Amino acid sequence: MLKNKKTRQNRLTIAGFALLTAVAFGLMLVSNTTMVKSSEADEFTYLPAIMHIVPTPTPLPPVFANNIELPGAYCPNDIGVNEQSGYVYVANSYSNNVSMIFQDNFVGNVQIGKLPTDIVSIPNSNRTYITHLTDTQGVEQITIFDQAALVDRLPDHFEPHDIIYNPVNEYIYVTDLDSTVRVIKGTGPNPEIVDVHLAGAGWVRSIEVDPLTGLVYAPSWENGIVYVIDGTTLVTQFQAGWGTMEISLEPTSGYFYLAHSNPSTTYPQNISVFHRDDYTVTPHFTAVRSLDVATDPIHHLAYATNRKDNSVTVLSGRNVVATLPVGEAPTPVTVDPTTGYAYVGNHDSNTVTILQNGSVISTQPAGRQPYAIAVNSQTHDVFVANRTWHIECDDLDRCNAICDEFVATVTVLR
């Protein structure tokens, strides 16, 4: 959703000066004309008008604004913003609820079921869809919110994970940990639901849609295969790296980037790249593993977080541009598609690193353990869900996550 550039017109009445100015400053001659009377005896002469296109300046990078406490919310797993309504949603995996924020104020929590997982909002709509991974028999695990109200539920296949909206056919696609992608055909009432079965895929965690072709790409975490879906039909599949945690498309260049959290001996790369027109995979070995990846459509870059290496790998096309040091244990990364700013949550140093065009430009404070990040591309506000947990281990190195000691918070950068 790129904003239109503002323009202004300057009309000059001296032809020589206009042409020199055009050469010097790159002004554009257009077909409009301006009347000039060179002397009392002359007729009016029409000269070319001049248009000077002024680029919209990139906003300054946001800075820390405030932390918002979420009473009754523990261990956020994801955060999303509905740009139509302005509501921010936080999926809390330990307290089994969804927290809502509006205009920087905590609105409340709504219980939805066990392990809330992923969030997607429908463009130009107040509707937001949220999955939760598991529940008791008979509970539908795809919930629909309209602002602060839970207005509907849709049936899941087994264990729904990621969810995405396809702007080409207006379908919703839900990955499942049981070798399936569930397709919800439309956002209206009582939509038809079709399951696309991916034999042997196992855990299908992440998913991406190509807004140019409408094709949907669902990589398996367990077998390293990327499954390509057209509508409700599996059309092809190909081998990529092992343990794909996330997938992201840079839509202008057509390159897809995969972050591998569990590389194998056969496929040891932490990042894989392929193109929409060529499914040949280019592997990269820049870290032990990568947890997240996001793309910048302004500068045509990709950013992959390398948690164990405290770094972010920057890619352009099939090539690695740089691997940059950031904070401790970088986990989520999100890009504002209208500014090109990338935001990396440093889990163990409680900060957010801001990058632009492949360079680190700022580091901002966050809450305890930033875990997920969402951006409002209209206002450029950034929302960081802080997990606020800790790990306790016994003498036998058996470890458990402790989620209920501190309530969750959301950091706002503005």
Helices and strands as residue ranges (DSSP letters): E 7-10, H 15-25, E 28-36, E 45-53, E 64-70, E 76-81, E 88-92, E 97-102, E 105-111, E 114-121, E 127-134, E 142-146, E 149-154, E 160-165, E 172-176, E 180-185, E 192-197, E 208-209, E 216-219, E 225-230, E 233-239, E 244-250, E 255-260, E 271-275, E 278-284, E 292-296, E 301-306, E 311-316, E 319-325, E 330-335, E 341-346, E 351-356, E 359-365, E 370-375, E 382-386, E 390-393, E 399-402, E 408-413
